[in-house]
Amino acid sequence: MSESEDEGEMAHRLPPHYLVVDDQKPTRAYILSGSVQLSVSNKLVLLARGRSISKAVDVALGISSKLGGRASVREIKLGSDQLSSGRYISTIEISMEAEDG
């Protein structure tokens, strides 16, 4: 199973307020999707692995900017996952909340 197949499986078993950031879409698409999610539920968790980590950070900053500072990062978790090939890959989980208003 490839790295992208592992990410696809990960996305299918997550709650709706989770957004998996990968290299499949442009950054602005994730910013729009995340902004809508924060408007609906006031919480969002961005997940990324490997080379997509920098994109997830850009998405978090873009969402905060798009919402005029009403969204903020509450927690950042760093870790690693073992792929089916046995290799390890770095992970990031960015928890965001939107303030009412």
Secondary structure as UniProt FT lines:
FT   HELIX           3..12
FT   TURN            16..17
FT   STRAND          18..20
FT   HELIX           27..41
FT   STRAND          43..49
FT   HELIX           50..52
FT   HELIX           53..66
FT   TURN            67..69
FT   STRAND          71..82
FT   TURN            84..85
FT   STRAND          88..98
//
